[in-house]
């Protein structure tokens, strides 16, 4: 009787851990209208063994326009709710103004007659969904390119049989495109490094040193994996010169780097490695603790260069000393954002923390053992960092009880 009851219970469950959950299909299409300076977005959902019941998202009214969808589409302020019909495919459409100034006359998103470079998660902002029985999205994306545009790249794998990018975001039921994208008259270099597909892309004729970037990754990827325990399936690195923003910006499985940024800076750091650390670890500081994210990324931009043999140990020592001098007047790390001297002070604290861990464990462990506990967890508070460090060294960290960490 007990055995029969177990069988009946299993039959009644919509899906089990060993079975495939119900699915619905999502087909994304992105086109570009250079004359209007806009991207055209369409999302078509098709019920399969499951269906999408509701989708909610918040638009930027200065950028999104022409929003329409099959089924029921309602709006409250800048918040939209879309309920597709119960049966058959349904499409949501809108347009998006691409050009986005970051500061002054520089851009972190741009469309020209020949190419477009932007963040997918600004084009289609983060959405929340309801899908019965835990249904998940089987999502793919294709571009509809203007005449003369020949290439496109996303930080997702390309499926030759589907002729689509396959959208997969770890731990998500609803799959939507995230991170950087580039399309148009674009030149690319591609390689497979330590099991990771690396694509470096920039507008044709742009001075981004594509092969130099690949060389850096060929040299350092093994050390990145050793430090953090993982690499993404695909890493897209996009770049462009002026008037794009003269820095680096990370996103899921992708990053942007201005074409003039050196692979290794005069102070012994690397903007490229810094952004890759953000991409791989996904460590972010909790509210007021941005120094955690920026400090880890900048610390490892030095340490990984040294481990990969791209700079010598004496050069790394000079880089850490430069950080100590640059950030010596910072009295408090807690702040909404961290850059410049505050980040330099954070690097010094993490350098001291690494030394403390090594002393306490007789060189059996180091900061990597802490970092691997934080990888993929998102926002990290000071308390969570303390807990991870204390667990590694077996007692309270003196470095993390420093006055510079007072809130």
N, C-alpha and C positions, 0 to 999 in steps of 0.2 A: 504493500500500500504506500509506504514512504517513497519507494522508487517510482511508482506511478505518479505520485503527487509532484515529484521533482521534474518529471518529464512534462507534465501539464504546465507547470510554472514556466519552464523554459520556452514552451510553445507560445505562451501568452506574452512574453517579453518582445518589444519591438525589435531589439537587437541586443546581442551579447558582446562581451569583450572580445570573443574569438570570431565574431561575425562582422561583416562589413556593415557600417551604419547606413541608413537610408541616405540617398543623394538627390540633389537637384543640380542641373547644369547652369553655369553662368558663362556667357560669352561676352567679353568686353571688346569694344571696337573704339579706337582712338584715331581721329583724323585731324588734319591741320589746315587752317585757312590763313596763310601768311599775310594776305592783303588786309584781313580784318584783325590780325594779331591774335587769333583765337585757336583753341583746340576744340574739337567736336567729340563729344563723349556719348557712347551708347552702351547700355548694359541690358542684355537679354537673358531672362531666366526661363528655364524649361523644366517642369516637374518630371522626375523620374520615379525612383522608389520613394522619394520624399519631395517636399516642396518648400519654397520660401513663402512664409505667410506675411511678414511685415519687415520693412527696412526703414530705419530712421537715420538722418544725417543732417548736419548743419552747414549751410552754405555761407560763402562770403558774398554779400549782395553787390559788392563792387567788382566782383570777378565772374560769378556764375549768372547765367541768364538763359532764357528760353527753356525752362525746366518743364518737362511734360512726361507723362507716363501712362501706359495702359493700365486699366483697373482704376483704383481710387488713389488719388494723390492729394494730400492736404498739407496746409502750411500754417504754422503758428510762429510769428516773427520770422526768424531765419532758420527755423527748424522744420524740415519736411518729413512727412510720413508717407511711405508708398506701400500700398497693399495690392499686389498683383492679383489677377483673377485666379480662381482655384484651379482651372484647367487651361491647358494650352500655353504657348510661350507668350511672354509679355516683355515690353521694352521700356526702360527709363532713358531719357535723353536730356542733354543740356549742352551749353557752350561755356567756355572758360577763357577769360582773358589771361594770356600767358605772361607777358612782361611783368616782372616784379622787381622793384628797386629794393636793395638791401640797405644801402646808405649812400647819400649823395647821388652820384651819377653811375654807380655800379649796380649790377643786377645779379640775383641768384636764380632767375628764370628768364629765358629770352627766346623769342622767335624772330627769325629773319626770313628773307626770301628763300634761303637755301637750307636752313636747319632750325631745329627747336631743341632746347635743353631745359628740363623742368623736373619737379618732384611729382610723382604719380599720386602721392597721398595729399597733395594740395589740389590737384585736378579733381580727384574724387576723394573728398574728406572722409575720415574714419566714420564707419557706419555701424550701427547696432541692429541686430536682426532677431526675429522670432521664427523658428522653423520647427514644426511638430516632430515629436519623437526623436529629437536630437539630430535631425537631418543636417548633412554637411554639404558644402559647395564643391562641385567638380568644376574648376574655373580655368579658363584659358583666355588669351588676349591676342588680338591681331591689330595691326596698324593699317589704316587706309591713307597712303602717302600721296601728296600732290605730285603732279607730273615733274619728273626730273629728280625727285627725292628717291634715293636708292637703298638706304640702309636704316636700320632701327635696332636699338638695344635696350634691354631691361635686365635687372639683376635676377632673372629667373631663367631656368633652362628652356631651350628651344626644342620643340618636338617636330621632327622632320615629317612624320606621317600626318600630323594634324596641321602643319604649317602655322603653328601658334606657339606663343610662350605659355608655359604651364605655370599657373599661379599657385604656389604652395608657401604658406606661412606657418611655421611650426606652432602647434598648440591652438590653432584657430579653426573654428567650424565654418565661419564665413570667410571666404578667401577674396581679398581685394588687392589690387596692385599697390605696392608700396615702394618707396625709394626713388632713386634717380632714373630718368629715361633720357634718351637722345635719339633723334631721327633726322633724316635728311641726307645731304651730301656729306657723309661722315666717313672718316677713315678709321679703321680698327686694326688692332693687333690682338691675337688670341693665343693662349697657351694653356696647357693643363699642368698645374704645379702642385705636387704633393696631393693629388686627388681632387684639386680644386680647379674649376674652370675660371680663368682670369681673362677678362676682356677690357682693353684700354681703348677708349673711343673719344674722338674729338672731331670738330669740323675739318673737312679737307683743307689743307694749307695752313692749319693752325700749328704753332710751334710746340705743342705738347710733346714731350719726349717719350713716345709710347714704348719704344724698346728699352729705354732706361728704366721705366716703371716695371716692365716685365723682368728685367735683370735684378732689380731690387727684390722683387717677390721670389724669384728663383733662388736667391741667396738667403732670404729671411723666412720663408714660409714654414720650414721645418721648425725653426725656433719659435715662431708664433704658435704653431700647434702644440709644441712642448710646453710653452708657458701657460696656455689657456685651455688645452685639452681638446680643441676642435678648430676646424676651419669651415667656412660656408661652402655649400655645394658649388656656388658660383659667386664671383666677385666682379662687379662692374665698376670700372673707374672711368668717369667722364671728366673732360676738361675743356676749357676754352680760355682765350685771352681777353683782353679789354674789349668791351666795357663790363665784362663779368667780374664778380667780386673777387678780390685778390687774396684769397685764403683757401681753406679746405672745409668741407662740410660732409658729415657722414649721414647715411641712411641705411635701412635694412638691405643687406647684401650689396651695398653700393656706396660710392662716395664721389664727391666732386672735388677737383683740385684745379686751381688756376694754373694756366700753362707756364707762367713765369716762376712758380714756386720751385726752389731747388730741391733735389732729392734729399740732400743733407745740408742743413743750414750751418752758418759759421759758428753758431754756439753749440753745435754737436747734436742737435735734435733733427727730427724729420717730420714735416707736415704729413707726408704720405703715410708713414708708420703710425703717427698719432691718430689719423682718421681710421686706419685699418684696425687699431686697437678698439676704437669705438664700435666699429662694425662687428667685430668678432665677439667682444665681451658683452655688448649691449648694456654695460654698466652705466647707470645714471644716478646722480645724487638726488636724495630726497629734498624736499623743500628747504631752501637755505643752505644746502650742502652740495652745491655744484662743483666745489673743489674736489670731491671724491671722483667724479667722472673725469674732469679735466686733469687732475693730478695723476691718476692712474695712466691716462693716455700719454701724457708728456713724460712721465717716469719711464714707461716702457718704450717710448720713442728713442730714448737713449740706451736703455738696457738691451733692447733687441738688436739695435745696430752693433753694439759691442759683442753680443753673443754670436751674431752672424759673421763677425769678422769684418764688418764694414767700417768700423772705427776701432782703434786700439783701446786697451784698458786705460793707459794714461790719458787718451783723448776723452774717454768716458768720464774719468775722474775730473778732468777740467770742466766738462759739461755740467757735472753735478755741483762743482764749486761755483761755476757761473750762476747756476740756479740759486745757490745759497746766498751769494752776494746780491743778486737781483731782487730776491724776496725778503731780505733780512729786516726790512722796516715794517713788514706786514704784521700786525698784532692780532689779527682775528681772521680765520679762514671762512667762517660762516658768512654767506652772502647769497643773493639771488642768482648771480652769475659769477663765474671765475675766469679770469684771463690775466695776462701780463704778470705783474708782480705777485698777485695772489696765487696764481697757478704755480709760479716758481717756488713760492713758500710751501705749497702742497707737495711738490716734488721733493723738496728737502725733507719734509716730514716722512714721506714714504721711503726715502733713502735711509733715514734713521730707523724707521720701522723694520726695513729689511735687515739692517745690521742687528737690531735687537732680536729678531727671530733667529738669525743665524747663531748668535751668541747663546741664546736660551736652549737651542736644540743641537748645539755642537756641530753646526753646519749641515745637519741632516735635512733641514727645511729652510725655506726662504719665503719671500713675499708671494711667489707663484702659488704656494700651497693655500694662501688666503684668497688670492684672486680667483683660482679655479672654483672656490666655493661660491663666489659672487657672480660668476659668468652666467648670463641668461636670466638673471633674477630681476632685471630692470632697476627700479629706483631703490637705492641703498641708503639707509639712515646711518648716522654715526653709531648708534647703538648696535645695529647689525654688523657693522664693520668691527666694532669692539668685540662682539661675541665671536666672530670668525677668527680674529687674531688671538684672543684669549684661549680659544680652543686649540689652536696650533701650538702655542708656546706653553700651555698648561698653567697659566697664571694671568693676572691682569697686566696688560701692556702699560709700561710707564710712558712710552712715547704718545700713546693715544689718550693719556690723561694730562697732556700739555695744556697750558693756559691759552695757547693759540686756538684751541678747539672749543673754548667756552662759547656758549650760544648768546 
